[in-house]
Amino acid sequence: MTRQRAALGPSVIPGWEVLYDKPEHKAQYLRHESADTYALLCVTHEVAVLLKEFHDDRELLRQGGWCAGCVKGEVA
Ligand SMILES: [Zn+2]
């Protein structure tokens, strides 16, 4: 089986690896190591949101409010 893209490295969440870094959003795009499952991680709060579709992160980042910590304005 061929992976579409090599991971940048392991993420802070065990079992997940970083596929893309999105520093402008303080976010990382994660992929599960053993499944085609993707998530968006808030680097500040280490909160991950599962993505239903591969490109759902764009919609989440555009809308904002996907990380509860950021919504409350919490400083990690
Ligand atoms: Zn956050």
N, CA, C, O and the ligand as a Tripos MOL2 file, in Angstrom:
@<TRIPOS>MOLECULE
protein
  305   303    77     0     0
PROTEIN
NO_CHARGES

@<TRIPOS>ATOM
      1 N           0.8410   -1.1920    0.0000 N.3       1 MET1
      2 CA          0.0000    0.0000    0.0000 C.3       1 MET1
      3 C           0.8800    1.2470    0.0000 C.2       1 MET1
      4 O           1.8410    1.3390    0.7630 O.2       1 MET1
      5 N           0.5500    2.1840   -0.8450 N.am      2 THR2
      6 CA          1.3470    3.4010   -0.9560 C.3       2 THR2
      7 C           0.6770    4.5440   -0.2100 C.2       2 THR2
      8 O          -0.5210    4.7840   -0.3610 O.2       2 THR2
      9 N           1.4420    5.2250    0.5710 N.am      3 ARG3
     10 CA          0.9450    6.4090    1.2610 C.3       3 ARG3
     11 C           0.9750    7.5800    0.2910 C.2       3 ARG3
     12 O           1.8630    7.6800   -0.5560 O.2       3 ARG3
     13 N          -0.0140    8.4700    0.4280 N.am      4 GLN4
     14 CA         -0.0270    9.6380   -0.4530 C.3       4 GLN4
     15 C           1.1180   10.5780   -0.1310 C.2       4 GLN4
     16 O           1.6350   11.2690   -1.0090 O.2       4 GLN4
     17 N           1.5110   10.5990    1.1360 N.am      5 ARG5
     18 CA          2.4780   11.6080    1.5420 C.3       5 ARG5
     19 C           3.1850   11.1330    2.8060 C.2       5 ARG5
     20 O           2.5660   10.5480    3.6950 O.2       5 ARG5
     21 N           4.4760   11.3880    2.8750 N.am      6 ALA6
     22 CA          5.2350   11.0200    4.0770 C.3       6 ALA6
     23 C           4.9080   11.9940    5.2040 C.2       6 ALA6
     24 O           4.7090   13.1870    4.9740 O.2       6 ALA6
     25 N           4.8570   11.4720    6.4100 N.am      7 ALA7
     26 CA          4.5630   12.3130    7.5630 C.3       7 ALA7
     27 C           5.7890   13.1370    7.9410 C.2       7 ALA7
     28 O           6.9250   12.7470    7.6740 O.2       7 ALA7
     29 N           5.5330   14.2890    8.5710 N.am      8 LEU8
     30 CA          6.6300   15.1310    9.0500 C.3       8 LEU8
     31 C           7.2550   14.5230   10.3000 C.2       8 LEU8
     32 O           8.4430   14.7070   10.5650 O.2       8 LEU8
     33 N           6.4360   13.7930   11.0690 N.am      9 GLY9
     34 CA          6.9260   13.1840   12.3020 C.3       9 GLY9
     35 C           5.7600   12.8440   13.2020 C.2       9 GLY9
     36 O           4.6090   13.1040   12.8490 O.2       9 GLY9
     37 N           6.0360   12.2660   14.3610 N.am     10 PRO10
     38 CA          4.9650   11.9100   15.2890 C.3      10 PRO10
     39 C           4.3270   13.1670   15.8770 C.2      10 PRO10
     40 O           4.9850   14.1970   16.0220 O.2      10 PRO10
     41 N           3.0520   13.0740   16.2110 N.am     11 SER11
     42 CA          2.3740   14.2080   16.8390 C.3      11 SER11
     43 C           2.3980   14.0420   18.3490 C.2      11 SER11
     44 O           2.9110   13.0480   18.8630 O.2      11 SER11
     45 N           1.8430   15.0140   19.0560 N.am     12 VAL12
     46 CA          1.7870   14.9390   20.5180 C.3      12 VAL12
     47 C           0.7840   13.8820   20.9730 C.2      12 VAL12
     48 O           0.7980   13.4700   22.1320 O.2      12 VAL12
     49 N          -0.0840   13.4450   20.0660 N.am     13 ILE13
     50 CA         -1.0860   12.4370   20.4010 C.3      13 ILE13
     51 C          -0.5740   11.0660   19.9490 C.2      13 ILE13
     52 O          -0.3090   10.8650   18.7640 O.2      13 ILE13
     53 N          -0.4350   10.1280   20.8820 N.am     14 PRO14
     54 CA          0.0830    8.8020   20.5160 C.3      14 PRO14
     55 C          -0.7410    8.1540   19.4130 C.2      14 PRO14
     56 O          -1.9710    8.1850   19.4470 O.2      14 PRO14
     57 N          -0.0610    7.5690   18.4420 N.am     15 GLY15
     58 CA         -0.7600    6.8810   17.3650 C.3      15 GLY15
     59 C          -1.0830    7.7730   16.1780 C.2      15 GLY15
     60 O          -1.5880    7.3010   15.1600 O.2      15 GLY15
     61 N          -0.7930    9.0630   16.3080 N.am     16 TRP16
     62 CA         -1.0720   10.0050   15.2220 C.3      16 TRP16
     63 C           0.2260   10.6710   14.7820 C.2      16 TRP16
     64 O           1.1080   10.9450   15.5970 O.2      16 TRP16
     65 N           0.3260   10.9240   13.4910 N.am     17 GLU17
     66 CA          1.5130   11.5920   12.9670 C.3      17 GLU17
     67 C           1.1120   12.8950   12.2850 C.2      17 GLU17
     68 O          -0.0260   13.0700   11.8480 O.2      17 GLU17
     69 N           2.0780   13.7970   12.2080 N.am     18 VAL18
     70 CA          1.8330   15.1120   11.6080 C.3      18 VAL18
     71 C           2.0310   15.0210   10.1040 C.2      18 VAL18
     72 O           3.0950   14.6280    9.6250 O.2      18 VAL18
     73 N           0.9970   15.3890    9.3730 N.am     19 LEU19
     74 CA          1.0850   15.3550    7.9180 C.3      19 LEU19
     75 C           1.4310   16.7360    7.3600 C.2      19 LEU19
     76 O           2.2650   16.8660    6.4640 O.2      19 LEU19
     77 N           0.7860   17.7460    7.8970 N.am     20 TYR20
     78 CA          1.0710   19.1320    7.4930 C.3      20 TYR20
     79 C           1.1590   20.0040    8.7290 C.2      20 TYR20
     80 O           0.4110   19.8170    9.6890 O.2      20 TYR20
     81 N           2.0690   20.9490    8.7000 N.am     21 ASP21
     82 CA          2.1280   21.9600    9.7360 C.3      21 ASP21
     83 C           1.4370   23.2050    9.2040 C.2      21 ASP21
     84 O           1.6690   23.6240    8.0700 O.2      21 ASP21
     85 N           0.5850   23.7920   10.0400 N.am     22 LYS22
     86 CA         -0.1220   25.0080    9.6370 C.3      22 LYS22
     87 C           0.1420   26.0860   10.6700 C.2      22 LYS22
     88 O          -0.7540   26.4610   11.4260 O.2      22 LYS22
     89 N           1.3680   26.5850   10.7060 N.am     23 PRO23
     90 CA          1.7430   27.5330   11.7670 C.3      23 PRO23
     91 C           0.9170   28.8120   11.7500 C.2      23 PRO23
     92 O           0.7230   29.4390   12.7920 O.2      23 PRO23
     93 N           0.4320   29.2040   10.5810 N.am     24 GLU24
     94 CA         -0.3710   30.4310   10.5090 C.3      24 GLU24
     95 C          -1.6870   30.2760   11.2590 C.2      24 GLU24
     96 O          -2.3150   31.2680   11.6300 O.2      24 GLU24
     97 N          -2.1100   29.0190   11.4850 N.am     25 HIS25
     98 CA         -3.3270   28.7480   12.2530 C.3      25 HIS25
     99 C          -2.9970   28.1310   13.6090 C.2      25 HIS25
    100 O          -3.9080   27.7600   14.3500 O.2      25 HIS25
    101 N          -1.7150   28.0130   13.9490 N.am     26 LYS26
    102 CA         -1.2800   27.2790   15.1440 C.3      26 LYS26
    103 C          -1.9340   25.9000   15.1720 C.2      26 LYS26
    104 O          -2.4160   25.4410   16.2070 O.2      26 LYS26
    105 N          -1.9350   25.2570   14.0150 N.am     27 ALA27
    106 CA         -2.6050   23.9660   13.8820 C.3      27 ALA27
    107 C          -1.7100   22.9780   13.1360 C.2      27 ALA27
    108 O          -0.7710   23.3560   12.4350 O.2      27 ALA27
    109 N          -2.0360   21.7080   13.3150 N.am     28 GLN28
    110 CA         -1.3660   20.6570   12.5650 C.3      28 GLN28
    111 C          -2.4240   19.7120   12.0050 C.2      28 GLN28
    112 O          -3.4480   19.4350   12.6310 O.2      28 GLN28
    113 N          -2.1320   19.2320   10.8030 N.am     29 TYR29
    114 CA         -3.0100   18.2680   10.1670 C.3      29 TYR29
    115 C          -2.4510   16.8870   10.4840 C.2      29 TYR29
    116 O          -1.3220   16.5670   10.1130 O.2      29 TYR29
    117 N          -3.2470   16.0680   11.1720 N.am     30 LEU30
    118 CA         -2.7650   14.7640   11.6350 C.3      30 LEU30
    119 C          -3.3720   13.6180   10.8450 C.2      30 LEU30
    120 O          -4.4840   13.7060   10.3240 O.2      30 LEU30
    121 N          -2.5940   12.5270   10.7750 N.am     31 ARG31
    122 CA         -3.0930   11.2870   10.1850 C.3      31 ARG31
    123 C          -2.8500   10.1560   11.1770 C.2      31 ARG31
    124 O          -1.7930   10.0790   11.8040 O.2      31 ARG31
    125 N          -3.8320    9.2920   11.3070 N.am     32 HIS32
    126 CA         -3.6480    8.1370   12.1720 C.3      32 HIS32
    127 C          -2.6310    7.2010   11.5410 C.2      32 HIS32
    128 O          -2.6010    7.0300   10.3230 O.2      32 HIS32
    129 N          -1.7890    6.5900   12.3920 N.am     33 GLU33
    130 CA         -0.6980    5.7750   11.8610 C.3      33 GLU33
    131 C          -1.1830    4.5170   11.1500 C.2      33 GLU33
    132 O          -0.5130    4.0240   10.2420 O.2      33 GLU33
    133 N          -2.3230    4.0000   11.5460 N.am     34 SER34
    134 CA         -2.7350    2.7110   10.9900 C.3      34 SER34
    135 C          -4.0970    2.7590   10.3170 C.2      34 SER34
    136 O          -4.6430    1.7170    9.9550 O.2      34 SER34
    137 N          -4.6520    3.9500   10.1440 N.am     35 ALA35
    138 CA         -5.9430    4.0470    9.4850 C.3      35 ALA35
    139 C          -5.9810    5.3190    8.6490 C.2      35 ALA35
    140 O          -5.2610    6.2760    8.9350 O.2      35 ALA35
    141 N          -6.8070    5.3330    7.6310 N.am     36 ASP36
    142 CA         -6.9590    6.5400    6.8360 C.3      36 ASP36
    143 C          -7.9390    7.4720    7.5340 C.2      36 ASP36
    144 O          -9.0300    7.7520    7.0390 O.2      36 ASP36
    145 N          -7.5110    7.9390    8.6980 N.am     37 THR37
    146 CA         -8.3190    8.8470    9.5020 C.3      37 THR37
    147 C          -7.5040   10.1060    9.7410 C.2      37 THR37
    148 O          -6.3090   10.0450   10.0280 O.2      37 THR37
    149 N          -8.1670   11.2420    9.6190 N.am     38 TYR38
    150 CA         -7.4630   12.5210    9.7010 C.3      38 TYR38
    151 C          -8.0710   13.3960   10.7760 C.2      38 TYR38
    152 O          -9.2510   13.2750   11.1040 O.2      38 TYR38
    153 N          -7.2510   14.2770   11.3200 N.am     39 ALA39
    154 CA         -7.7210   15.1670   12.3690 C.3      39 ALA39
    155 C          -6.9700   16.4870   12.2930 C.2      39 ALA39
    156 O          -5.8600   16.5620   11.7660 O.2      39 ALA39
    157 N          -7.5940   17.5170   12.8280 N.am     40 LEU40
    158 CA         -6.9650   18.8220   12.9160 C.3      40 LEU40
    159 C          -6.6300   19.0760   14.3840 C.2      40 LEU40
    160 O          -7.4900   18.9390   15.2540 O.2      40 LEU40
    161 N          -5.3910   19.4430   14.6530 N.am     41 LEU41
    162 CA         -4.9400   19.6350   16.0350 C.3      41 LEU41
    163 C          -4.6440   21.1070   16.2960 C.2      41 LEU41
    164 O          -3.9600   21.7630   15.5110 O.2      41 LEU41
    165 N          -5.1700   21.6180   17.4110 N.am     42 CYS42
    166 CA         -4.7720   22.9370   17.8880 C.3      42 CYS42
    167 C          -3.4880   22.7530   18.6800 C.2      42 CYS42
    168 O          -3.4800   22.1010   19.7250 O.2      42 CYS42
    169 N          -2.4070   23.3290   18.1800 N.am     43 VAL43
    170 CA         -1.1020   23.1450   18.8180 C.3      43 VAL43
    171 C          -1.0860   23.8070   20.1970 C.2      43 VAL43
    172 O          -0.4330   23.3120   21.1160 O.2      43 VAL43
    173 N          -1.7980   24.9150   20.3410 N.am     44 THR44
    174 CA         -1.8220   25.6420   21.6070 C.3      44 THR44
    175 C          -2.4540   24.8130   22.7170 C.2      44 THR44
    176 O          -1.9140   24.7190   23.8190 O.2      44 THR44
    177 N          -3.5990   24.2150   22.4190 N.am     45 HIS45
    178 CA         -4.3740   23.5140   23.4490 C.3      45 HIS45
    179 C          -4.2990   21.9970   23.3400 C.2      45 HIS45
    180 O          -4.8470   21.2900   24.1860 O.2      45 HIS45
    181 N          -3.6370   21.4930   22.3220 N.am     46 GLU46
    182 CA         -3.5360   20.0560   22.0780 C.3      46 GLU46
    183 C          -4.9180   19.4060   22.0340 C.2      46 GLU46
    184 O          -5.1560   18.3400   22.6020 O.2      46 GLU46
    185 N          -5.8070   20.0900   21.3380 N.am     47 VAL47
    186 CA         -7.1520   19.5910   21.1000 C.3      47 VAL47
    187 C          -7.2380   19.1600   19.6470 C.2      47 VAL47
    188 O          -6.9080   19.9310   18.7460 O.2      47 VAL47
    189 N          -7.6820   17.9250   19.4160 N.am     48 ALA48
    190 CA         -7.7990   17.4220   18.0520 C.3      48 ALA48
    191 C          -9.2630   17.1890   17.7020 C.2      48 ALA48
    192 O         -10.0500   16.7060   18.5160 O.2      48 ALA48
    193 N          -9.6050   17.5470   16.4680 N.am     49 VAL49
    194 CA        -10.9570   17.3410   15.9680 C.3      49 VAL49
    195 C         -10.8740   16.3990   14.7770 C.2      49 VAL49
    196 O         -10.1370   16.6580   13.8260 O.2      49 VAL49
    197 N         -11.6180   15.3230   14.8280 N.am     50 LEU50
    198 CA        -11.6200   14.3680   13.7220 C.3      50 LEU50
    199 C         -12.2470   14.9820   12.4880 C.2      50 LEU50
    200 O         -13.2320   15.7150   12.5780 O.2      50 LEU50
    201 N         -11.6700   14.6790   11.3330 N.am     51 LEU51
    202 CA        -12.1960   15.1930   10.0730 C.3      51 LEU51
    203 C         -12.9880   14.1080    9.3680 C.2      51 LEU51
    204 O         -12.5350   12.9680    9.2680 O.2      51 LEU51
    205 N         -14.1690   14.4580    8.8810 N.am     52 LYS52
    206 CA        -14.9920   13.4910    8.1470 C.3      52 LYS52
    207 C         -14.4480   13.2930    6.7400 C.2      52 LYS52
    208 O         -14.4620   12.1860    6.2030 O.2      52 LYS52
    209 N         -13.9730   14.3730    6.1590 N.am     53 GLU53
    210 CA        -13.4270   14.3280    4.8120 C.3      53 GLU53
    211 C         -12.0040   14.8680    4.8390 C.2      53 GLU53
    212 O         -11.6180   15.6090    5.7420 O.2      53 GLU53
    213 N         -11.2340   14.4760    3.8240 N.am     54 PHE54
    214 CA         -9.8210   14.8330    3.7790 C.3      54 PHE54
    215 C          -9.5900   16.3480    3.8770 C.2      54 PHE54
    216 O          -8.6350   16.7930    4.5150 O.2      54 PHE54
    217 N         -10.4550   17.1230    3.2530 N.am     55 HIS55
    218 CA        -10.2320   18.5740    3.1980 C.3      55 HIS55
    219 C         -11.1310   19.3620    4.1540 C.2      55 HIS55
    220 O         -11.2900   20.5750    4.0150 O.2      55 HIS55
    221 N         -11.7130   18.6570    5.1220 N.am     56 ASP56
    222 CA        -12.5670   19.3440    6.0900 C.3      56 ASP56
    223 C         -11.8200   20.3900    6.9080 C.2      56 ASP56
    224 O         -12.4310   21.3180    7.4370 O.2      56 ASP56
    225 N         -10.4960   20.2420    7.0120 N.am     57 ASP57
    226 CA         -9.7360   21.2060    7.8110 C.3      57 ASP57
    227 C          -9.8840   22.6240    7.2730 C.2      57 ASP57
    228 O          -9.9230   23.5870    8.0380 O.2      57 ASP57
    229 N          -9.9660   22.7430    5.9410 N.am     58 ARG58
    230 CA        -10.0870   24.0840    5.3450 C.3      58 ARG58
    231 C         -11.3510   24.7780    5.8420 C.2      58 ARG58
    232 O         -11.3400   25.9560    6.2000 O.2      58 ARG58
    233 N         -12.4420   24.0110    5.8530 N.am     59 GLU59
    234 CA        -13.7150   24.5660    6.3010 C.3      59 GLU59
    235 C         -13.6360   24.9430    7.7880 C.2      59 GLU59
    236 O         -14.0980   26.0110    8.1880 O.2      59 GLU59
    237 N         -13.0530   24.0650    8.5890 N.am     60 LEU60
    238 CA        -12.9230   24.3330   10.0220 C.3      60 LEU60
    239 C         -12.0830   25.5870   10.2700 C.2      60 LEU60
    240 O         -12.4500   26.4350   11.0840 O.2      60 LEU60
    241 N         -10.9690   25.6980    9.5740 N.am     61 LEU61
    242 CA        -10.0850   26.8440    9.7770 C.3      61 LEU61
    243 C         -10.7560   28.1330    9.3020 C.2      61 LEU61
    244 O         -10.5590   29.2000    9.8850 O.2      61 LEU61
    245 N         -11.5550   28.0180    8.2290 N.am     62 ARG62
    246 CA        -12.2380   29.2030    7.7130 C.3      62 ARG62
    247 C         -13.3100   29.6760    8.6970 C.2      62 ARG62
    248 O         -13.4560   30.8690    8.9640 O.2      62 ARG62
    249 N         -14.0640   28.6880    9.2320 N.am     63 GLN63
    250 CA        -15.1350   29.0280   10.1530 C.3      63 GLN63
    251 C         -14.5980   29.4530   11.5160 C.2      63 GLN63
    252 O         -15.1600   30.3320   12.1690 O.2      63 GLN63
    253 N         -13.4940   28.8140   11.9420 N.am     64 GLY64
    254 CA        -12.9790   29.0520   13.2820 C.3      64 GLY64
    255 C         -13.8570   28.3610   14.3140 C.2      64 GLY64
    256 O         -14.8570   27.7310   13.9690 O.2      64 GLY64
    257 N         -13.4810   28.4820   15.5740 N.am     65 GLY65
    258 CA        -14.3120   27.9470   16.6460 C.3      65 GLY65
    259 C         -14.2650   26.4540   16.8160 C.2      65 GLY65
    260 O         -15.0710   25.9020   17.5650 O.2      65 GLY65
    261 N         -13.3380   25.7660   16.1420 N.am     66 TRP66
    262 CA        -13.2980   24.3060   16.2410 C.3      66 TRP66
    263 C         -12.5460   23.8420   17.4850 C.2      66 TRP66
    264 O         -12.6950   22.6940   17.9050 O.2      66 TRP66
    265 N         -11.7410   24.7220   18.0780 N.am     67 CYS67
    266 CA        -11.0620   24.3690   19.3280 C.3      67 CYS67
    267 C         -11.7300   25.1170   20.4740 C.2      67 CYS67
    268 O         -11.7730   26.3480   20.4850 O.2      67 CYS67
    269 N         -12.2530   24.3590   21.4420 N.am     68 ALA68
    270 CA        -12.9830   24.9810   22.5550 C.3      68 ALA68
    271 C         -12.0820   25.9250   23.3570 C.2      68 ALA68
    272 O         -12.5370   26.9630   23.8390 O.2      68 ALA68
    273 N         -10.7980   25.5590   23.4960 N.am     69 GLY69
    274 CA         -9.8760   26.3940   24.2400 C.3      69 GLY69
    275 C          -9.6720   27.7470   23.5780 C.2      69 GLY69
    276 O          -9.6240   28.7740   24.2550 O.2      69 GLY69
    277 N          -9.5520   27.7500   22.2560 N.am     70 CYS70
    278 CA         -9.3740   28.9950   21.5270 C.3      70 CYS70
    279 C         -10.6250   29.8650   21.6100 C.2      70 CYS70
    280 O         -10.5370   31.0890   21.7090 O.2      70 CYS70
    281 N         -11.8010   29.2130   21.5680 N.am     71 VAL71
    282 CA        -13.0620   29.9490   21.6440 C.3      71 VAL71
    283 C         -13.1540   30.6970   22.9700 C.2      71 VAL71
    284 O         -13.6050   31.8410   23.0150 O.2      71 VAL71
    285 N         -12.7240   30.0420   24.0480 N.am     72 LYS72
    286 CA        -12.7720   30.6610   25.3670 C.3      72 LYS72
    287 C         -11.6240   31.6360   25.5760 C.2      72 LYS72
    288 O         -11.5970   32.3630   26.5700 O.2      72 LYS72
    289 N         -10.6740   31.6560   24.6420 N.am     73 GLY73
    290 CA         -9.5390   32.5470   24.7680 C.3      73 GLY73
    291 C          -8.5450   32.1020   25.8280 C.2      73 GLY73
    292 O          -7.8090   32.9190   26.3810 O.2      73 GLY73
    293 N          -8.5260   30.8220   26.1060 N.am     74 GLU74
    294 CA         -7.6160   30.2870   27.1210 C.3      74 GLU74
    295 C          -6.1760   30.3640   26.6320 C.2      74 GLU74
    296 O          -5.8810   30.1170   25.4630 O.2      74 GLU74
    297 N          -5.3070   30.7060   27.5400 N.am     75 VAL75
    298 CA         -3.8730   30.7000   27.2450 C.3      75 VAL75
    299 C          -3.2810   29.4230   27.8220 C.2      75 VAL75
    300 O          -3.3800   29.1510   29.0180 O.2      75 VAL75
    301 N          -2.6660   28.6510   26.9370 N.am     76 ALA76
    302 CA         -2.1220   27.3720   27.3980 C.3      76 ALA76
    303 C          -0.8560   27.6070   28.2290 C.2      76 ALA76
    304 O          -0.2470   26.6510   28.7090 O.2      76 ALA76
    305 ZN         -6.9290   26.0190   20.7680 Zn       77 ZN77
@<TRIPOS>BOND
     1     1     2 1
     2     2     3 1
     3     3     4 2
     4     3     5 am
     5     5     6 1
     6     6     7 1
     7     7     8 2
     8     7     9 am
     9     9    10 1
    10    10    11 1
    11    11    12 2
    12    11    13 am
    13    13    14 1
    14    14    15 1
    15    15    16 2
    16    15    17 am
    17    17    18 1
    18    18    19 1
    19    19    20 2
    20    19    21 am
    21    21    22 1
    22    22    23 1
    23    23    24 2
    24    23    25 am
    25    25    26 1
    26    26    27 1
    27    27    28 2
    28    27    29 am
    29    29    30 1
    30    30    31 1
    31    31    32 2
    32    31    33 am
    33    33    34 1
    34    34    35 1
    35    35    36 2
    36    35    37 am
    37    37    38 1
    38    38    39 1
    39    39    40 2
    40    39    41 am
    41    41    42 1
    42    42    43 1
    43    43    44 2
    44    43    45 am
    45    45    46 1
    46    46    47 1
    47    47    48 2
    48    47    49 am
    49    49    50 1
    50    50    51 1
    51    51    52 2
    52    51    53 am
    53    53    54 1
    54    54    55 1
    55    55    56 2
    56    55    57 am
    57    57    58 1
    58    58    59 1
    59    59    60 2
    60    59    61 am
    61    61    62 1
    62    62    63 1
    63    63    64 2
    64    63    65 am
    65    65    66 1
    66    66    67 1
    67    67    68 2
    68    67    69 am
    69    69    70 1
    70    70    71 1
    71    71    72 2
    72    71    73 am
    73    73    74 1
    74    74    75 1
    75    75    76 2
    76    75    77 am
    77    77    78 1
    78    78    79 1
    79    79    80 2
    80    79    81 am
    81    81    82 1
    82    82    83 1
    83    83    84 2
    84    83    85 am
    85    85    86 1
    86    86    87 1
    87    87    88 2
    88    87    89 am
    89    89    90 1
    90    90    91 1
    91    91    92 2
    92    91    93 am
    93    93    94 1
    94    94    95 1
    95    95    96 2
    96    95    97 am
    97    97    98 1
    98    98    99 1
    99    99   100 2
   100    99   101 am
   101   101   102 1
   102   102   103 1
   103   103   104 2
   104   103   105 am
   105   105   106 1
   106   106   107 1
   107   107   108 2
   108   107   109 am
   109   109   110 1
   110   110   111 1
   111   111   112 2
   112   111   113 am
   113   113   114 1
   114   114   115 1
   115   115   116 2
   116   115   117 am
   117   117   118 1
   118   118   119 1
   119   119   120 2
   120   119   121 am
   121   121   122 1
   122   122   123 1
   123   123   124 2
   124   123   125 am
   125   125   126 1
   126   126   127 1
   127   127   128 2
   128   127   129 am
   129   129   130 1
   130   130   131 1
   131   131   132 2
   132   131   133 am
   133   133   134 1
   134   134   135 1
   135   135   136 2
   136   135   137 am
   137   137   138 1
   138   138   139 1
   139   139   140 2
   140   139   141 am
   141   141   142 1
   142   142   143 1
   143   143   144 2
   144   143   145 am
   145   145   146 1
   146   146   147 1
   147   147   148 2
   148   147   149 am
   149   149   150 1
   150   150   151 1
   151   151   152 2
   152   151   153 am
   153   153   154 1
   154   154   155 1
   155   155   156 2
   156   155   157 am
   157   157   158 1
   158   158   159 1
   159   159   160 2
   160   159   161 am
   161   161   162 1
   162   162   163 1
   163   163   164 2
   164   163   165 am
   165   165   166 1
   166   166   167 1
   167   167   168 2
   168   167   169 am
   169   169   170 1
   170   170   171 1
   171   171   172 2
   172   171   173 am
   173   173   174 1
   174   174   175 1
   175   175   176 2
   176   175   177 am
   177   177   178 1
   178   178   179 1
   179   179   180 2
   180   179   181 am
   181   181   182 1
   182   182   183 1
   183   183   184 2
   184   183   185 am
   185   185   186 1
   186   186   187 1
   187   187   188 2
   188   187   189 am
   189   189   190 1
   190   190   191 1
   191   191   192 2
   192   191   193 am
   193   193   194 1
   194   194   195 1
   195   195   196 2
   196   195   197 am
   197   197   198 1
   198   198   199 1
   199   199   200 2
   200   199   201 am
   201   201   202 1
   202   202   203 1
   203   203   204 2
   204   203   205 am
   205   205   206 1
   206   206   207 1
   207   207   208 2
   208   207   209 am
   209   209   210 1
   210   210   211 1
   211   211   212 2
   212   211   213 am
   213   213   214 1
   214   214   215 1
   215   215   216 2
   216   215   217 am
   217   217   218 1
   218   218   219 1
   219   219   220 2
   220   219   221 am
   221   221   222 1
   222   222   223 1
   223   223   224 2
   224   223   225 am
   225   225   226 1
   226   226   227 1
   227   227   228 2
   228   227   229 am
   229   229   230 1
   230   230   231 1
   231   231   232 2
   232   231   233 am
   233   233   234 1
   234   234   235 1
   235   235   236 2
   236   235   237 am
   237   237   238 1
   238   238   239 1
   239   239   240 2
   240   239   241 am
   241   241   242 1
   242   242   243 1
   243   243   244 2
   244   243   245 am
   245   245   246 1
   246   246   247 1
   247   247   248 2
   248   247   249 am
   249   249   250 1
   250   250   251 1
   251   251   252 2
   252   251   253 am
   253   253   254 1
   254   254   255 1
   255   255   256 2
   256   255   257 am
   257   257   258 1
   258   258   259 1
   259   259   260 2
   260   259   261 am
   261   261   262 1
   262   262   263 1
   263   263   264 2
   264   263   265 am
   265   265   266 1
   266   266   267 1
   267   267   268 2
   268   267   269 am
   269   269   270 1
   270   270   271 1
   271   271   272 2
   272   271   273 am
   273   273   274 1
   274   274   275 1
   275   275   276 2
   276   275   277 am
   277   277   278 1
   278   278   279 1
   279   279   280 2
   280   279   281 am
   281   281   282 1
   282   282   283 1
   283   283   284 2
   284   283   285 am
   285   285   286 1
   286   286   287 1
   287   287   288 2
   288   287   289 am
   289   289   290 1
   290   290   291 1
   291   291   292 2
   292   291   293 am
   293   293   294 1
   294   294   295 1
   295   295   296 2
   296   295   297 am
   297   297   298 1
   298   298   299 1
   299   299   300 2
   300   299   301 am
   301   301   302 1
   302   302   303 1
   303   303   304 2
@<TRIPOS>SUBSTRUCTURE
     1 MET1         2 RESIDUE 1 A MET
     2 THR2         6 RESIDUE 1 A THR
     3 ARG3        10 RESIDUE 1 A ARG
     4 GLN4        14 RESIDUE 1 A GLN
     5 ARG5        18 RESIDUE 1 A ARG
     6 ALA6        22 RESIDUE 1 A ALA
     7 ALA7        26 RESIDUE 1 A ALA
     8 LEU8        30 RESIDUE 1 A LEU
     9 GLY9        34 RESIDUE 1 A GLY
    10 PRO10       38 RESIDUE 1 A PRO
    11 SER11       42 RESIDUE 1 A SER
    12 VAL12       46 RESIDUE 1 A VAL
    13 ILE13       50 RESIDUE 1 A ILE
    14 PRO14       54 RESIDUE 1 A PRO
    15 GLY15       58 RESIDUE 1 A GLY
    16 TRP16       62 RESIDUE 1 A TRP
    17 GLU17       66 RESIDUE 1 A GLU
    18 VAL18       70 RESIDUE 1 A VAL
    19 LEU19       74 RESIDUE 1 A LEU
    20 TYR20       78 RESIDUE 1 A TYR
    21 ASP21       82 RESIDUE 1 A ASP
    22 LYS22       86 RESIDUE 1 A LYS
    23 PRO23       90 RESIDUE 1 A PRO
    24 GLU24       94 RESIDUE 1 A GLU
    25 HIS25       98 RESIDUE 1 A HIS
    26 LYS26      102 RESIDUE 1 A LYS
    27 ALA27      106 RESIDUE 1 A ALA
    28 GLN28      110 RESIDUE 1 A GLN
    29 TYR29      114 RESIDUE 1 A TYR
    30 LEU30      118 RESIDUE 1 A LEU
    31 ARG31      122 RESIDUE 1 A ARG
    32 HIS32      126 RESIDUE 1 A HIS
    33 GLU33      130 RESIDUE 1 A GLU
    34 SER34      134 RESIDUE 1 A SER
    35 ALA35      138 RESIDUE 1 A ALA
    36 ASP36      142 RESIDUE 1 A ASP
    37 THR37      146 RESIDUE 1 A THR
    38 TYR38      150 RESIDUE 1 A TYR
    39 ALA39      154 RESIDUE 1 A ALA
    40 LEU40      158 RESIDUE 1 A LEU
    41 LEU41      162 RESIDUE 1 A LEU
    42 CYS42      166 RESIDUE 1 A CYS
    43 VAL43      170 RESIDUE 1 A VAL
    44 THR44      174 RESIDUE 1 A THR
    45 HIS45      178 RESIDUE 1 A HIS
    46 GLU46      182 RESIDUE 1 A GLU
    47 VAL47      186 RESIDUE 1 A VAL
    48 ALA48      190 RESIDUE 1 A ALA
    49 VAL49      194 RESIDUE 1 A VAL
    50 LEU50      198 RESIDUE 1 A LEU
    51 LEU51      202 RESIDUE 1 A LEU
    52 LYS52      206 RESIDUE 1 A LYS
    53 GLU53      210 RESIDUE 1 A GLU
    54 PHE54      214 RESIDUE 1 A PHE
    55 HIS55      218 RESIDUE 1 A HIS
    56 ASP56      222 RESIDUE 1 A ASP
    57 ASP57      226 RESIDUE 1 A ASP
    58 ARG58      230 RESIDUE 1 A ARG
    59 GLU59      234 RESIDUE 1 A GLU
    60 LEU60      238 RESIDUE 1 A LEU
    61 LEU61      242 RESIDUE 1 A LEU
    62 ARG62      246 RESIDUE 1 A ARG
    63 GLN63      250 RESIDUE 1 A GLN
    64 GLY64      254 RESIDUE 1 A GLY
    65 GLY65      258 RESIDUE 1 A GLY
    66 TRP66      262 RESIDUE 1 A TRP
    67 CYS67      266 RESIDUE 1 A CYS
    68 ALA68      270 RESIDUE 1 A ALA
    69 GLY69      274 RESIDUE 1 A GLY
    70 CYS70      278 RESIDUE 1 A CYS
    71 VAL71      282 RESIDUE 1 A VAL
    72 LYS72      286 RESIDUE 1 A LYS
    73 GLY73      290 RESIDUE 1 A GLY
    74 GLU74      294 RESIDUE 1 A GLU
    75 VAL75      298 RESIDUE 1 A VAL
    76 ALA76      302 RESIDUE 1 A ALA
    77 ZN77       305 GROUP 0 **** ****
